[in-house]
Amino acid sequence: MSTTEPGGQPTKRMLRRDFLAVRSGLTEDDAHKAAAVLADRALELPELAGARTVAAYVSVGSEPGTRALLDALHARGTRVLLPVLLADNDLDWGVYDGAGSLVRVQHQGKIELLEPFGERLGPDAVLAADAVLLPGLAVDARGMRLGRGGGSYDRVLARLERADADPALVVLLYDSEVVAHVPEEAHDRPVHAVVTPSGVRRFR
């Protein structure tokens, strides 16, 4: 498989490898400090401040940390939905009720995830969200997001579009992951904002 697109642009696969390599070099202390700042910045977003329901995710490994943000949203009474990975890579959802409501799940052939162990609400539960926090590896100047390539959130975004749902789409990243351009495909959709330790950037 070629590592570049026509015109010499790097492919998604090449970019994912590069961004993951940079993340793997972060120290635990750097990641912890970034997570605390990200939570503060995200909590200031009007889209989250006014949200009754937020669909989010539990960060794993060297991803920008979400645990402090999840706890803060839960503490102020926001209903937080967390994903449950299904066998076909689609996402079911459950409600976050604090750190004790999470369980480690090892999916065959995939990374270990922290998922809510309570009632499963079904894939359409995300349609109730006022804001959706999306994992990603990068976002570009147009708001186009580079995901990990599993397609789970492409399905979420397609489900929202089919239902004419219009939640705020927000991605949490490190500063170096906001770039000039990432490759896009026909199914890709831009996010509305990116939160990094240095601030917030909006795309609409």
N, C-alpha and C positions, 0 to 999 in steps of 0.2 A: 504493500500500500504506500502511495506517495505521501511524503511528509509535508508537501506544499500544495496549495491550490493553484489553478491557473493564474499567472501573474506573479508567482513566487511567494504568495502569502502562506504562512504556516497553517496546517490543518488543525481541526479541533483536537485530534489525538495528540499531536505534537505540543500544542499549547497546554493541554491537561497535564501532560508529563512534566513540562517545565514549571507550571504553577505548583503542582504537588511537590516537586523537588524543593522549591523555595520554602514551602510550608514545613516540610520535614526538617528543615534546618533551624526552625524557631525553637528557642529554649522554652521550658515550661513556664518560667517566670515571665518571659515576653508574652506568651499566649494568655497567661492569667491577667496581666495588666491590660492587654488589649481587650479582653472580654469585659472587664469592669468598665472601661471607657465606652465600649460599644453599647453596653446596657444603658448607661447614662444618656448617650446620644439618642438611642432609639426611643427611650421613654419620653423624650422631649418632642418626638414627632406628633403633630396634630392627628395624623392618621391612626396612631396607636392610642393617643390620649382619649380620643372619642370613640374608640372601638369597643363594642360590647363583646364581640367574639374575634379572636385572633387565631388563625391557623399558623403554627410555628413548627419547629423541629428541635430535636436534641442534638447538639453538636457532638461530633466524635473526633478523636485523634487531634490533629492540628488544625481543624476547622476553626474559624472565628467563633469564640465561645458564646453559647446562648443560655447557659444555665442560670446565670444571674438575672438575665432579662426575663426568662420564664417565671422565676420566683417573684420578681417585682410585679409582673403583670398579674400573676395569680393573687398576690397580696393586695392589690388594689381592686380586686373584684372582677377583673376581666376573665371571661371564659376562654380558656386556652385549649385548642385542639392540637393533638400531636399525631403524627402519622404512624401507621402500622403497615409495614411492607408485606404485600401479598406475593404469592408464588409467581404471578405473571408480571411483577414489578409495578402494578398499580398500587394505590395507597388507600387503605381504610383509615379511620380516625377514631381516637379516643380522647377523653377529657383529662387534662393534667390537673392533678390534685396535690401537688407538692412532690418533693423528691422521693417520698416513700411510695408514690404511685407508679414508679418506673421499674421495669424489669429488663435485664439483659437478655437479648435474643440473638442467637447465632443462626443466621440464615445460610443455608447450604450454598457454598461457593461465593459468599459475599462477606462483608465485614460485619462484626458484631455491632448491634444497635441497641440503644435504650428506647423502649417503647412503653406506652401506658398499658397496664394490665387489666383495666376495667372494661366496661361495656364497649363493644364495637358499634360504631354509629353508622357505618357504611361509607363508601366512597363519596356519595353525594353530600355528606355532612359539611364538606368544605364550602358548599354553596352558601352557607349561613355566615361565613366569615366576612367581617368588615375590612380586614387586612390579612394578607398572606405573606409570611416571611419565607423566602425561598433560599435554599442553600445554593451556593455557586462557587466557581473558581475565579471568575473575572466578570467584569461588565465594561462595556465600551461607551464611547461618547454619545451613542444613540440610546443607551439603556439596554442594549442586547446583552443577554446573560450567557455565559459559558458554564454549563452544568457538568456533572461528572460523566454523563453519557449513558446512564441507566434508563432514561426516558420516563421515570416516575412523575416528575414535575411537568413534563410535556403533556402527560395525560391530565394532570390537575388543571393546567392552563386551558387545555382543550375543553375540559368539562365545564369550566367557568364560562368560556366563550359560548358554548352551545346553550347554556342556560341564561345568557345575557346578564350574567353576574359581573359586577365591576368593582371588586375589592381593590384596595391599594396593594400593589405588588412591591415588596421591599426586599432587597438582598443585603446581607451583612458580609463585608469583606475587609481585608487588610488594605492599607493605603496603596501598596504596590500593585494591587489587583484591579485597579481602575485604569483602563488602558485605552488607546486610541481606537482600536478595532478588534473585534472577534468575528470569526466566520459565522454566517447565519444560514439557516435552511428555511424552507417554506413554512414549516410549522413553528418556528421560533417566534416568540413574542417579547417585546421590550418590557422591562420593569419600570415602575414609576419613580423609584428612588433607590439610592445606595447609601448605606451608612458605613462609614469607616471610622477608625479612631480619630482622624483629623476633622471629621465633619460629615455633613449630609449633602448629597448632590441629587437634584431632581431632574426628571427627563420629560415632564409634561407640564 
